[in-house]
Amino acid sequence: MTTSKTTSNPTVWVTLQAHNPIKLIDYYVDTFGFVETARCGVDGDTIAHAELIWPEGCGGIMLGSHKPGNEWCREPGTTGAYVVTADPDGLYQRVVSRDADVVRPLAGTDYGAREFVVRDPEGNLWSFGDYTGEPRD
């Protein structure tokens, strides 16, 4: 198991299953900049559980190999997530330089954010932008 210590744990996790979790983990680290913090139950090309954190905040990904018939089974390629980044322009340049499948190019929105959308190798959609949500009271 690979581990890394952080000062706080994520409070929201995106969960997904993958046909090729090893390739997908490498993609998330190399293309998006996630940091791998755990990889458990590795047997050949399968992974029971892996964790990646987003270096700019308190969110992360939990993923593992696709397990048809399992009560917690999710079809690969059906996940969508929004990830907040302080530098959408810089991240966009990073993903484009790595030949990511850009679904929606970087653009301003009518609510003042800068965002873009990428499809990962398994079909999941990842939106990145600087919109942090409405302020809480």
N, CA, C and O atoms as CSV, one atom per row, in Angstrom:
chain,resi,resn,atom,element,x,y,z
A,1,MET,N,N,0.839,-1.173,0.000
A,1,MET,CA,C,0.000,0.000,0.000
A,1,MET,C,C,0.886,1.238,0.000
A,1,MET,O,O,1.836,1.333,0.776
A,2,THR,N,N,0.563,2.195,-0.886
A,2,THR,CA,C,1.249,3.475,-0.943
A,2,THR,C,C,0.455,4.478,-0.128
A,2,THR,O,O,-0.756,4.597,-0.315
A,3,THR,N,N,1.107,5.203,0.772
A,3,THR,CA,C,0.389,6.180,1.582
A,3,THR,C,C,1.131,7.499,1.602
A,3,THR,O,O,2.332,7.566,1.341
A,4,SER,N,N,0.389,8.542,1.918
A,4,SER,CA,C,0.946,9.880,2.044
A,4,SER,C,C,0.148,10.597,3.120
A,4,SER,O,O,-1.066,10.413,3.208
A,5,LYS,N,N,0.797,11.404,3.933
A,5,LYS,CA,C,0.115,12.119,5.012
A,5,LYS,C,C,-0.276,13.519,4.547
A,5,LYS,O,O,0.492,14.193,3.861
A,6,THR,N,N,-1.477,13.947,4.927
A,6,THR,CA,C,-1.939,15.302,4.661
A,6,THR,C,C,-2.391,15.914,5.970
A,6,THR,O,O,-2.549,15.213,6.969
A,7,THR,N,N,-2.598,17.224,5.964
A,7,THR,CA,C,-3.007,17.889,7.196
A,7,THR,C,C,-4.489,17.727,7.476
A,7,THR,O,O,-4.903,17.835,8.631
A,8,SER,N,N,-5.301,17.473,6.463
A,8,SER,CA,C,-6.722,17.241,6.684
A,8,SER,C,C,-7.217,16.216,5.675
A,8,SER,O,O,-6.657,16.075,4.589
A,9,ASN,N,N,-8.261,15.513,6.043
A,9,ASN,CA,C,-8.813,14.507,5.156
A,9,ASN,C,C,-9.939,15.097,4.326
A,9,ASN,O,O,-10.658,15.979,4.794
A,10,PRO,N,N,-10.101,14.615,3.081
A,10,PRO,CA,C,-11.211,15.078,2.257
A,10,PRO,C,C,-12.546,14.800,2.923
A,10,PRO,O,O,-12.696,13.832,3.670
A,11,THR,N,N,-13.504,15.655,2.645
A,11,THR,CA,C,-14.843,15.461,3.181
A,11,THR,C,C,-15.820,15.022,2.103
A,11,THR,O,O,-16.943,14.630,2.420
A,12,VAL,N,N,-15.426,15.076,0.848
A,12,VAL,CA,C,-16.231,14.576,-0.261
A,12,VAL,C,C,-15.323,13.744,-1.165
A,12,VAL,O,O,-14.238,14.180,-1.550
A,13,TRP,N,N,-15.784,12.545,-1.494
A,13,TRP,CA,C,-15.034,11.648,-2.376
A,13,TRP,C,C,-15.880,11.329,-3.601
A,13,TRP,O,O,-17.049,10.967,-3.467
A,14,VAL,N,N,-15.311,11.456,-4.779
A,14,VAL,CA,C,-15.919,10.950,-5.999
A,14,VAL,C,C,-15.570,9.468,-6.046
A,14,VAL,O,O,-14.406,9.103,-5.885
A,15,THR,N,N,-16.568,8.608,-6.266
A,15,THR,CA,C,-16.300,7.170,-6.321
A,15,THR,C,C,-16.611,6.649,-7.719
A,15,THR,O,O,-17.603,7.034,-8.337
A,16,LEU,N,N,-15.746,5.768,-8.200
A,16,LEU,CA,C,-15.969,5.190,-9.517
A,16,LEU,C,C,-15.234,3.874,-9.641
A,16,LEU,O,O,-14.323,3.567,-8.872
A,17,GLN,N,N,-15.656,3.107,-10.628
A,17,GLN,CA,C,-14.980,1.862,-10.958
A,17,GLN,C,C,-14.456,1.968,-12.378
A,17,GLN,O,O,-15.008,2.697,-13.202
A,18,ALA,N,N,-13.394,1.241,-12.655
A,18,ALA,CA,C,-12.724,1.353,-13.947
A,18,ALA,C,C,-12.414,-0.015,-14.527
A,18,ALA,O,O,-12.131,-0.965,-13.796
A,19,HIS,N,N,-12.471,-0.104,-15.843
A,19,HIS,CA,C,-12.030,-1.325,-16.522
A,19,HIS,C,C,-10.519,-1.473,-16.400
A,19,HIS,O,O,-10.005,-2.585,-16.280
A,20,ASN,N,N,-9.809,-0.348,-16.432
A,20,ASN,CA,C,-8.349,-0.359,-16.317
A,20,ASN,C,C,-7.938,0.683,-15.272
A,20,ASN,O,O,-7.502,1.779,-15.625
A,21,PRO,N,N,-8.078,0.339,-13.984
A,21,PRO,CA,C,-7.817,1.330,-12.938
A,21,PRO,C,C,-6.369,1.816,-12.883
A,21,PRO,O,O,-6.122,2.970,-12.532
A,22,ILE,N,N,-5.420,0.963,-13.221
A,22,ILE,CA,C,-4.015,1.390,-13.181
A,22,ILE,C,C,-3.778,2.500,-14.204
A,22,ILE,O,O,-3.150,3.513,-13.894
A,23,LYS,N,N,-4.278,2.309,-15.413
A,23,LYS,CA,C,-4.149,3.330,-16.455
A,23,LYS,C,C,-4.882,4.608,-16.050
A,23,LYS,O,O,-4.380,5.709,-16.277
A,24,LEU,N,N,-6.069,4.465,-15.451
A,24,LEU,CA,C,-6.856,5.632,-15.070
A,24,LEU,C,C,-6.178,6.421,-13.951
A,24,LEU,O,O,-6.174,7.652,-13.978
A,25,ILE,N,N,-5.611,5.733,-12.978
A,25,ILE,CA,C,-4.873,6.421,-11.907
A,25,ILE,C,C,-3.712,7.207,-12.503
A,25,ILE,O,O,-3.516,8.378,-12.177
A,26,ASP,N,N,-2.951,6.569,-13.367
A,26,ASP,CA,C,-1.828,7.266,-14.008
A,26,ASP,C,C,-2.312,8.488,-14.778
A,26,ASP,O,O,-1.667,9.536,-14.751
A,27,TYR,N,N,-3.439,8.359,-15.459
A,27,TYR,CA,C,-4.010,9.476,-16.216
A,27,TYR,C,C,-4.377,10.631,-15.284
A,27,TYR,O,O,-4.043,11.783,-15.563
A,28,TYR,N,N,-5.063,10.328,-14.177
A,28,TYR,CA,C,-5.475,11.386,-13.244
A,28,TYR,C,C,-4.271,12.103,-12.631
A,28,TYR,O,O,-4.300,13.318,-12.437
A,29,VAL,N,N,-3.238,11.364,-12.335
A,29,VAL,CA,C,-2.025,11.962,-11.761
A,29,VAL,C,C,-1.286,12.783,-12.819
A,29,VAL,O,O,-0.954,13.944,-12.585
A,30,ASP,N,N,-1.033,12.187,-13.969
A,30,ASP,CA,C,-0.234,12.850,-15.006
A,30,ASP,C,C,-0.974,13.991,-15.703
A,30,ASP,O,O,-0.386,15.040,-15.965
A,31,THR,N,N,-2.248,13.794,-16.001
A,31,THR,CA,C,-2.989,14.773,-16.790
A,31,THR,C,C,-3.621,15.862,-15.937
A,31,THR,O,O,-3.529,17.042,-16.275
A,32,PHE,N,N,-4.264,15.478,-14.831
A,32,PHE,CA,C,-4.983,16.458,-14.015
A,32,PHE,C,C,-4.166,16.987,-12.843
A,32,PHE,O,O,-4.367,18.123,-12.413
A,33,GLY,N,N,-3.248,16.179,-12.322
A,33,GLY,CA,C,-2.452,16.606,-11.176
A,33,GLY,C,C,-2.921,16.075,-9.838
A,33,GLY,O,O,-2.470,16.554,-8.797
A,34,PHE,N,N,-3.830,15.079,-9.835
A,34,PHE,CA,C,-4.211,14.450,-8.572
A,34,PHE,C,C,-2.983,13.784,-7.962
A,34,PHE,O,O,-2.016,13.485,-8.664
A,35,VAL,N,N,-3.028,13.556,-6.661
A,35,VAL,CA,C,-1.930,12.919,-5.937
A,35,VAL,C,C,-2.429,11.580,-5.398
A,35,VAL,O,O,-3.400,11.531,-4.643
A,36,GLU,N,N,-1.765,10.504,-5.786
A,36,GLU,CA,C,-2.148,9.178,-5.293
A,36,GLU,C,C,-1.695,9.027,-3.848
A,36,GLU,O,O,-0.533,9.272,-3.524
A,37,THR,N,N,-2.626,8.620,-2.977
A,37,THR,CA,C,-2.304,8.456,-1.559
A,37,THR,C,C,-2.464,7.021,-1.070
A,37,THR,O,O,-1.962,6.678,0.000
A,38,ALA,N,N,-3.157,6.175,-1.838
A,38,ALA,CA,C,-3.317,4.778,-1.424
A,38,ALA,C,C,-3.628,3.916,-2.636
A,38,ALA,O,O,-4.312,4.340,-3.568
A,39,ARG,N,N,-3.104,2.684,-2.599
A,39,ARG,CA,C,-3.408,1.671,-3.613
A,39,ARG,C,C,-3.368,0.332,-2.896
A,39,ARG,O,O,-2.304,-0.111,-2.462
A,40,CYS,N,N,-4.524,-0.318,-2.769
A,40,CYS,CA,C,-4.634,-1.551,-1.982
A,40,CYS,C,C,-5.201,-2.684,-2.835
A,40,CYS,O,O,-5.936,-2.454,-3.796
A,41,GLY,N,N,-4.846,-3.892,-2.465
A,41,GLY,CA,C,-5.413,-5.066,-3.123
A,41,GLY,C,C,-5.075,-5.159,-4.595
A,41,GLY,O,O,-5.939,-5.465,-5.418
A,42,VAL,N,N,-3.825,-4.898,-4.930
A,42,VAL,CA,C,-3.392,-4.969,-6.326
A,42,VAL,C,C,-3.103,-6.429,-6.674
A,42,VAL,O,O,-2.329,-7.102,-5.993
A,43,ASP,N,N,-3.735,-6.900,-7.739
A,43,ASP,CA,C,-3.519,-8.262,-8.218
A,43,ASP,C,C,-3.493,-8.211,-9.744
A,43,ASP,O,O,-4.540,-8.252,-10.390
A,44,GLY,N,N,-2.311,-8.123,-10.304
A,44,GLY,CA,C,-2.200,-7.978,-11.755
A,44,GLY,C,C,-2.731,-6.621,-12.189
A,44,GLY,O,O,-2.228,-5.579,-11.771
A,45,ASP,N,N,-3.766,-6.651,-13.042
A,45,ASP,CA,C,-4.370,-5.416,-13.545
A,45,ASP,C,C,-5.548,-4.935,-12.707
A,45,ASP,O,O,-6.181,-3.939,-13.057
A,46,THR,N,N,-5.855,-5.619,-11.608
A,46,THR,CA,C,-6.996,-5.215,-10.785
A,46,THR,C,C,-6.528,-4.521,-9.507
A,46,THR,O,O,-5.452,-4.798,-8.977
A,47,ILE,N,N,-7.367,-3.619,-9.040
A,47,ILE,CA,C,-7.113,-2.892,-7.793
A,47,ILE,C,C,-8.399,-2.927,-6.980
A,47,ILE,O,O,-9.467,-2.599,-7.495
A,48,ALA,N,N,-8.305,-3.319,-5.725
A,48,ALA,CA,C,-9.480,-3.331,-4.860
A,48,ALA,C,C,-9.887,-1.912,-4.470
A,48,ALA,O,O,-11.074,-1.588,-4.424
A,49,HIS,N,N,-8.891,-1.067,-4.190
A,49,HIS,CA,C,-9.193,0.286,-3.707
A,49,HIS,C,C,-7.978,1.183,-3.917
A,49,HIS,O,O,-6.844,0.795,-3.636
A,50,ALA,N,N,-8.237,2.383,-4.414
A,50,ALA,CA,C,-7.190,3.400,-4.535
A,50,ALA,C,C,-7.779,4.746,-4.142
A,50,ALA,O,O,-8.981,4.976,-4.278
A,51,GLU,N,N,-6.925,5.626,-3.658
A,51,GLU,CA,C,-7.349,6.974,-3.276
A,51,GLU,C,C,-6.406,7.991,-3.903
A,51,GLU,O,O,-5.189,7.807,-3.926
A,52,LEU,N,N,-6.996,9.062,-4.408
A,52,LEU,CA,C,-6.239,10.187,-4.943
A,52,LEU,C,C,-6.836,11.456,-4.359
A,52,LEU,O,O,-8.056,11.569,-4.235
A,53,ILE,N,N,-5.995,12.406,-4.002
A,53,ILE,CA,C,-6.501,13.669,-3.464
A,53,ILE,C,C,-6.210,14.795,-4.451
A,53,ILE,O,O,-5.273,14.721,-5.246
A,54,TRP,N,N,-7.035,15.839,-4.381
A,54,TRP,CA,C,-6.838,17.029,-5.187
A,54,TRP,C,C,-5.948,17.965,-4.387
A,54,TRP,O,O,-6.313,18.340,-3.272
A,55,PRO,N,N,-4.796,18.356,-4.913
A,55,PRO,CA,C,-3.830,19.122,-4.122
A,55,PRO,C,C,-4.285,20.526,-3.737
A,55,PRO,O,O,-3.690,21.141,-2.852
A,56,GLU,N,N,-5.328,21.044,-4.384
A,56,GLU,CA,C,-5.784,22.402,-4.092
A,56,GLU,C,C,-6.896,22.471,-3.055
A,56,GLU,O,O,-7.338,23.571,-2.723
A,57,GLY,N,N,-7.363,21.350,-2.535
A,57,GLY,CA,C,-8.494,21.419,-1.619
A,57,GLY,C,C,-8.719,20.143,-0.861
A,57,GLY,O,O,-7.815,19.320,-0.723
A,58,CYS,N,N,-9.919,19.979,-0.373
A,58,CYS,CA,C,-10.268,18.837,0.474
A,58,CYS,C,C,-11.203,17.878,-0.241
A,58,CYS,O,O,-12.252,17.525,0.297
A,59,GLY,N,N,-10.850,17.460,-1.418
A,59,GLY,CA,C,-11.649,16.492,-2.153
A,59,GLY,C,C,-10.755,15.415,-2.712
A,59,GLY,O,O,-9.534,15.562,-2.761
A,60,GLY,N,N,-11.373,14.332,-3.134
A,60,GLY,CA,C,-10.579,13.250,-3.675
A,60,GLY,C,C,-11.400,12.251,-4.458
A,60,GLY,O,O,-12.612,12.394,-4.621
A,61,ILE,N,N,-10.702,11.231,-4.938
A,61,ILE,CA,C,-11.298,10.152,-5.717
A,61,ILE,C,C,-11.006,8.838,-5.012
A,61,ILE,O,O,-9.885,8.610,-4.557
A,62,MET,N,N,-12.010,7.973,-4.919
A,62,MET,CA,C,-11.820,6.581,-4.529
A,62,MET,C,C,-12.222,5.755,-5.740
A,62,MET,O,O,-13.291,5.960,-6.314
A,63,LEU,N,N,-11.364,4.824,-6.123
A,63,LEU,CA,C,-11.688,4.008,-7.284
A,63,LEU,C,C,-11.099,2.624,-7.146
A,63,LEU,O,O,-10.202,2.377,-6.340
A,64,GLY,N,N,-11.628,1.733,-7.954
A,64,GLY,CA,C,-11.141,0.366,-8.006
A,64,GLY,C,C,-11.587,-0.287,-9.292
A,64,GLY,O,O,-12.197,0.351,-10.150
A,65,SER,N,N,-11.283,-1.552,-9.417
A,65,SER,CA,C,-11.644,-2.300,-10.616
A,65,SER,C,C,-13.146,-2.516,-10.686
A,65,SER,O,O,-13.813,-2.668,-9.663
A,66,HIS,N,N,-13.666,-2.526,-11.897
A,66,HIS,CA,C,-15.084,-2.786,-12.150
A,66,HIS,C,C,-15.416,-4.206,-11.704
A,66,HIS,O,O,-14.712,-5.155,-12.050
A,67,LYS,N,N,-16.501,-4.346,-10.928
A,67,LYS,CA,C,-16.901,-5.645,-10.385
A,67,LYS,C,C,-18.371,-5.892,-10.702
A,67,LYS,O,O,-19.222,-5.674,-9.840
A,68,PRO,N,N,-18.696,-6.340,-11.911
A,68,PRO,CA,C,-20.091,-6.603,-12.256
A,68,PRO,C,C,-20.741,-7.555,-11.257
A,68,PRO,O,O,-20.123,-8.526,-10.820
A,69,GLY,N,N,-21.977,-7.275,-10.903
A,69,GLY,CA,C,-22.704,-8.108,-9.961
A,69,GLY,C,C,-22.542,-7.700,-8.517
A,69,GLY,O,O,-23.310,-8.144,-7.663
A,70,ASN,N,N,-21.567,-6.869,-8.222
A,70,ASN,CA,C,-21.356,-6.384,-6.863
A,70,ASN,C,C,-22.444,-5.370,-6.523
A,70,ASN,O,O,-22.837,-4.579,-7.380
A,71,GLU,N,N,-22.936,-5.382,-5.284
A,71,GLU,CA,C,-24.006,-4.456,-4.891
A,71,GLU,C,C,-23.594,-2.994,-5.009
A,71,GLU,O,O,-24.458,-2.123,-5.113
A,72,TRP,N,N,-22.311,-2.705,-4.995
A,72,TRP,CA,C,-21.813,-1.334,-5.088
A,72,TRP,C,C,-21.277,-1.059,-6.496
A,72,TRP,O,O,-20.524,-0.106,-6.697
A,73,CYS,N,N,-21.657,-1.876,-7.456
A,73,CYS,CA,C,-21.130,-1.767,-8.816
A,73,CYS,C,C,-21.637,-0.512,-9.523
A,73,CYS,O,O,-22.832,-0.215,-9.510
A,74,ARG,N,N,-20.720,0.206,-10.131
A,74,ARG,CA,C,-21.029,1.363,-10.966
A,74,ARG,C,C,-20.420,1.101,-12.332
A,74,ARG,O,O,-19.267,0.681,-12.436
A,75,GLU,N,N,-21.183,1.346,-13.360
A,75,GLU,CA,C,-20.673,1.141,-14.716
A,75,GLU,C,C,-19.569,2.154,-15.014
A,75,GLU,O,O,-19.786,3.354,-14.849
A,76,PRO,N,N,-18.402,1.705,-15.445
A,76,PRO,CA,C,-17.336,2.647,-15.794
A,76,PRO,C,C,-17.799,3.647,-16.855
A,76,PRO,O,O,-18.576,3.317,-17.752
A,77,GLY,N,N,-17.307,4.858,-16.727
A,77,GLY,CA,C,-17.626,5.896,-17.693
A,77,GLY,C,C,-18.899,6.661,-17.424
A,77,GLY,O,O,-19.332,7.443,-18.271
A,78,THR,N,N,-19.523,6.460,-16.255
A,78,THR,CA,C,-20.794,7.127,-15.952
A,78,THR,C,C,-20.669,8.216,-14.889
A,78,THR,O,O,-21.678,8.777,-14.461
A,79,THR,N,N,-19.462,8.519,-14.464
A,79,THR,CA,C,-19.252,9.514,-13.412
A,79,THR,C,C,-19.035,10.894,-14.019
A,79,THR,O,O,-18.451,11.037,-15.092
A,80,GLY,N,N,-19.517,11.896,-13.310
A,80,GLY,CA,C,-19.240,13.286,-13.658
A,80,GLY,C,C,-18.876,14.021,-12.385
A,80,GLY,O,O,-19.480,13.780,-11.340
A,81,ALA,N,N,-17.897,14.916,-12.455
A,81,ALA,CA,C,-17.468,15.644,-11.263
A,81,ALA,C,C,-17.012,17.044,-11.643
A,81,ALA,O,O,-16.570,17.288,-12.766
A,82,TYR,N,N,-17.126,17.960,-10.684
A,82,TYR,CA,C,-16.617,19.324,-10.839
A,82,TYR,C,C,-15.499,19.503,-9.826
A,82,TYR,O,O,-15.678,19.229,-8.640
A,83,VAL,N,N,-14.345,19.963,-10.296
A,83,VAL,CA,C,-13.177,20.144,-9.446
A,83,VAL,C,C,-12.780,21.614,-9.483
A,83,VAL,O,O,-12.590,22.193,-10.553
A,84,VAL,N,N,-12.659,22.208,-8.301
A,84,VAL,CA,C,-12.290,23.622,-8.207
A,84,VAL,C,C,-10.776,23.767,-8.300
A,84,VAL,O,O,-10.023,23.059,-7.630
A,85,THR,N,N,-10.353,24.694,-9.138
A,85,THR,CA,C,-8.940,25.028,-9.261
A,85,THR,C,C,-8.787,26.543,-9.263
A,85,THR,O,O,-9.605,27.257,-9.844
A,86,ALA,N,N,-7.749,27.021,-8.620
A,86,ALA,CA,C,-7.475,28.458,-8.603
A,86,ALA,C,C,-6.898,28.931,-9.933
A,86,ALA,O,O,-6.872,30.131,-10.205
A,87,ASP,N,N,-6.436,27.996,-10.765
A,87,ASP,CA,C,-5.790,28.359,-12.025
A,87,ASP,C,C,-6.345,27.529,-13.185
A,87,ASP,O,O,-5.651,26.654,-13.702
A,88,PRO,N,N,-7.594,27.793,-13.600
A,88,PRO,CA,C,-8.147,27.010,-14.700
A,88,PRO,C,C,-7.365,27.166,-16.005
A,88,PRO,O,O,-7.282,26.224,-16.794
A,89,ASP,N,N,-6.794,28.345,-16.236
A,89,ASP,CA,C,-6.022,28.551,-17.463
A,89,ASP,C,C,-4.775,27.670,-17.482
A,89,ASP,O,O,-4.476,27.037,-18.494
A,90,GLY,N,N,-4.055,27.628,-16.376
A,90,GLY,CA,C,-2.856,26.799,-16.288
A,90,GLY,C,C,-3.177,25.320,-16.384
A,90,GLY,O,O,-2.477,24.574,-17.069
A,91,LEU,N,N,-4.239,24.889,-15.697
A,91,LEU,CA,C,-4.625,23.478,-15.750
A,91,LEU,C,C,-5.089,23.102,-17.153
A,91,LEU,O,O,-4.791,22.011,-17.638
A,92,TYR,N,N,-5.814,24.000,-17.797
A,92,TYR,CA,C,-6.260,23.730,-19.167
A,92,TYR,C,C,-5.057,23.510,-20.088
A,92,TYR,O,O,-5.053,22.581,-20.896
A,93,GLN,N,N,-4.058,24.351,-19.969
A,93,GLN,CA,C,-2.852,24.174,-20.783
A,93,GLN,C,C,-2.197,22.822,-20.497
A,93,GLN,O,O,-1.699,22.162,-21.409
A,94,ARG,N,N,-2.202,22.420,-19.240
A,94,ARG,CA,C,-1.623,21.123,-18.862
A,94,ARG,C,C,-2.367,19.977,-19.540
A,94,ARG,O,O,-1.740,19.110,-20.150
A,95,VAL,N,N,-3.708,19.962,-19.438
A,95,VAL,CA,C,-4.465,18.840,-20.005
A,95,VAL,C,C,-4.389,18.830,-21.532
A,95,VAL,O,O,-4.332,17.761,-22.140
A,96,VAL,N,N,-4.388,19.999,-22.149
A,96,VAL,CA,C,-4.268,20.063,-23.609
A,96,VAL,C,C,-2.897,19.556,-24.054
A,96,VAL,O,O,-2.787,18.862,-25.065
A,97,SER,N,N,-1.859,19.899,-23.304
A,97,SER,CA,C,-0.508,19.450,-23.667
A,97,SER,C,C,-0.354,17.936,-23.537
A,97,SER,O,O,0.583,17.357,-24.085
A,98,ARG,N,N,-1.263,17.303,-22.819
A,98,ARG,CA,C,-1.230,15.846,-22.653
A,98,ARG,C,C,-2.282,15.158,-23.528
A,98,ARG,O,O,-2.628,13.997,-23.309
A,99,ASP,N,N,-2.780,15.895,-24.520
A,99,ASP,CA,C,-3.736,15.360,-25.502
A,99,ASP,C,C,-5.021,14.835,-24.875
A,99,ASP,O,O,-5.566,13.829,-25.331
A,100,ALA,N,N,-5.508,15.502,-23.841
A,100,ALA,CA,C,-6.767,15.108,-23.213
A,100,ALA,C,C,-7.925,15.308,-24.191
A,100,ALA,O,O,-7.848,16.135,-25.100
A,101,ASP,N,N,-8.986,14.547,-23.995
A,101,ASP,CA,C,-10.195,14.652,-24.813
A,101,ASP,C,C,-11.042,15.803,-24.265
A,101,ASP,O,O,-11.856,15.606,-23.363
A,102,VAL,N,N,-10.850,16.984,-24.806
A,102,VAL,CA,C,-11.567,18.174,-24.337
A,102,VAL,C,C,-12.976,18.161,-24.917
A,102,VAL,O,O,-13.158,18.183,-26.135
A,103,VAL,N,N,-13.968,18.126,-24.036
A,103,VAL,CA,C,-15.369,18.130,-24.437
A,103,VAL,C,C,-15.855,19.566,-24.610
A,103,VAL,O,O,-16.572,19.878,-25.562
A,104,ARG,N,N,-15.463,20.425,-23.691
A,104,ARG,CA,C,-15.798,21.852,-23.762
A,104,ARG,C,C,-14.541,22.641,-23.438
A,104,ARG,O,O,-14.007,22.525,-22.335
A,105,PRO,N,N,-14.059,23.446,-24.387
A,105,PRO,CA,C,-12.840,24.220,-24.149
A,105,PRO,C,C,-13.013,25.239,-23.029
A,105,PRO,O,O,-14.132,25.585,-22.652
A,106,LEU,N,N,-11.906,25.706,-22.516
A,106,LEU,CA,C,-11.892,26.732,-21.478
A,106,LEU,C,C,-12.645,27.965,-21.962
A,106,LEU,O,O,-12.400,28.476,-23.055
A,107,ALA,N,N,-13.568,28.431,-21.124
A,107,ALA,CA,C,-14.368,29.607,-21.473
A,107,ALA,C,C,-14.930,30.226,-20.210
A,107,ALA,O,O,-15.019,29.582,-19.165
A,108,GLY,N,N,-15.306,31.480,-20.327
A,108,GLY,CA,C,-16.003,32.155,-19.244
A,108,GLY,C,C,-17.470,31.759,-19.252
A,108,GLY,O,O,-18.036,31.445,-20.299
A,109,THR,N,N,-18.077,31.777,-18.072
A,109,THR,CA,C,-19.494,31.440,-17.943
A,109,THR,C,C,-20.299,32.697,-17.641
A,109,THR,O,O,-19.735,33.748,-17.335
A,110,ASP,N,N,-21.619,32.581,-17.729
A,110,ASP,CA,C,-22.475,33.725,-17.414
A,110,ASP,C,C,-22.534,34.008,-15.913
A,110,ASP,O,O,-23.090,35.026,-15.503
A,111,TYR,N,N,-21.973,33.129,-15.095
A,111,TYR,CA,C,-21.914,33.378,-13.649
A,111,TYR,C,C,-20.507,33.750,-13.194
A,111,TYR,O,O,-20.204,33.705,-12.002
A,112,GLY,N,N,-19.648,34.117,-14.145
A,112,GLY,CA,C,-18.349,34.686,-13.814
A,112,GLY,C,C,-17.198,33.724,-13.613
A,112,GLY,O,O,-16.111,34.142,-13.215
A,113,ALA,N,N,-17.408,32.455,-13.877
A,113,ALA,CA,C,-16.343,31.462,-13.693
A,113,ALA,C,C,-15.621,31.211,-15.015
A,113,ALA,O,O,-16.109,31.575,-16.085
A,114,ARG,N,N,-14.448,30.580,-14.919
A,114,ARG,CA,C,-13.730,30.063,-16.087
A,114,ARG,C,C,-13.662,28.554,-15.907
A,114,ARG,O,O,-13.181,28.064,-14.885
A,115,GLU,N,N,-14.144,27.821,-16.903
A,115,GLU,CA,C,-14.288,26.370,-16.766
A,115,GLU,C,C,-14.004,25.661,-18.085
A,115,GLU,O,O,-14.037,26.260,-19.159
A,116,PHE,N,N,-13.720,24.355,-17.966
A,116,PHE,CA,C,-13.600,23.477,-19.130
A,116,PHE,C,C,-13.991,22.069,-18.712
A,116,PHE,O,O,-14.045,21.758,-17.522
A,117,VAL,N,N,-14.265,21.215,-19.701
A,117,VAL,CA,C,-14.688,19.839,-19.437
A,117,VAL,C,C,-13.822,18.886,-20.261
A,117,VAL,O,O,-13.548,19.125,-21.437
A,118,VAL,N,N,-13.398,17.799,-19.609
A,118,VAL,CA,C,-12.559,16.770,-20.227
A,118,VAL,C,C,-13.205,15.404,-20.008
A,118,VAL,O,O,-13.779,15.145,-18.951
A,119,ARG,N,N,-13.110,14.532,-21.013
A,119,ARG,CA,C,-13.551,13.140,-20.884
A,119,ARG,C,C,-12.307,12.292,-20.656
A,119,ARG,O,O,-11.352,12.360,-21.430
A,120,ASP,N,N,-12.318,11.488,-19.587
A,120,ASP,CA,C,-11.158,10.634,-19.317
A,120,ASP,C,C,-11.195,9.397,-20.221
A,120,ASP,O,O,-12.176,9.199,-20.939
A,121,PRO,N,N,-10.156,8.568,-20.203
A,121,PRO,CA,C,-10.099,7.411,-21.109
A,121,PRO,C,C,-11.234,6.402,-20.947
A,121,PRO,O,O,-11.474,5.604,-21.853
A,122,GLU,N,N,-11.940,6.421,-19.807
A,122,GLU,CA,C,-13.048,5.483,-19.618
A,122,GLU,C,C,-14.407,6.132,-19.877
A,122,GLU,O,O,-15.437,5.463,-19.801
A,123,GLY,N,N,-14.415,7.438,-20.185
A,123,GLY,CA,C,-15.664,8.119,-20.522
A,123,GLY,C,C,-16.242,9.015,-19.446
A,123,GLY,O,O,-17.247,9.683,-19.688
A,124,ASN,N,N,-15.641,9.053,-18.263
A,124,ASN,CA,C,-16.120,9.937,-17.197
A,124,ASN,C,C,-15.872,11.390,-17.591
A,124,ASN,O,O,-14.883,11.699,-18.255
A,125,LEU,N,N,-16.775,12.280,-17.178
A,125,LEU,CA,C,-16.642,13.695,-17.492
A,125,LEU,C,C,-16.139,14.466,-16.284
A,125,LEU,O,O,-16.680,14.344,-15.186
A,126,TRP,N,N,-15.096,15.261,-16.498
A,126,TRP,CA,C,-14.466,16.053,-15.446
A,126,TRP,C,C,-14.525,17.521,-15.832
A,126,TRP,O,O,-13.938,17.935,-16.831
A,127,SER,N,N,-15.239,18.305,-15.031
A,127,SER,CA,C,-15.290,19.751,-15.209
A,127,SER,C,C,-14.311,20.372,-14.233
A,127,SER,O,O,-14.258,19.981,-13.067
A,128,PHE,N,N,-13.541,21.331,-14.701
A,128,PHE,CA,C,-12.589,22.055,-13.860
A,128,PHE,C,C,-12.861,23.536,-14.019
A,128,PHE,O,O,-13.066,24.023,-15.131
A,129,GLY,N,N,-12.861,24.251,-12.904
A,129,GLY,CA,C,-13.079,25.686,-12.983
A,129,GLY,C,C,-12.820,26.366,-11.661
A,129,GLY,O,O,-12.505,25.723,-10.660
A,130,ASP,N,N,-12.957,27.674,-11.675
A,130,ASP,CA,C,-12.681,28.447,-10.463
A,130,ASP,C,C,-13.938,28.829,-9.687
A,130,ASP,O,O,-13.863,29.633,-8.758
A,131,TYR,N,N,-15.094,28.265,-10.052
A,131,TYR,CA,C,-16.327,28.533,-9.312
A,131,TYR,C,C,-16.334,27.697,-8.034
A,131,TYR,O,O,-16.303,26.468,-8.091
A,132,THR,N,N,-16.375,28.359,-6.893
A,132,THR,CA,C,-16.315,27.661,-5.603
A,132,THR,C,C,-17.682,27.465,-4.958
A,132,THR,O,O,-17.765,26.981,-3.829
A,133,GLY,N,N,-18.742,27.829,-5.647
A,133,GLY,CA,C,-20.080,27.719,-5.084
A,133,GLY,C,C,-20.491,29.024,-4.424
A,133,GLY,O,O,-19.672,29.916,-4.202
A,134,GLU,N,N,-21.757,29.113,-4.121
A,134,GLU,CA,C,-22.282,30.306,-3.466
A,134,GLU,C,C,-21.811,30.365,-2.019
A,134,GLU,O,O,-21.661,29.329,-1.372
A,135,PRO,N,N,-21.579,31.569,-1.510
A,135,PRO,CA,C,-21.151,31.705,-0.112
A,135,PRO,C,C,-22.199,31.138,0.844
A,135,PRO,O,O,-23.401,31.221,0.595
A,136,ARG,N,N,-21.717,30.563,1.936
A,136,ARG,CA,C,-22.617,30.045,2.977
A,136,ARG,C,C,-22.838,31.116,4.025
A,136,ARG,O,O,-21.963,31.941,4.289
A,137,ASP,N,N,-24.017,31.091,4.615
A,137,ASP,CA,C,-24.328,32.035,5.710
A,137,ASP,C,C,-23.659,31.626,6.991
A,137,ASP,O,O,-23.809,32.300,8.009
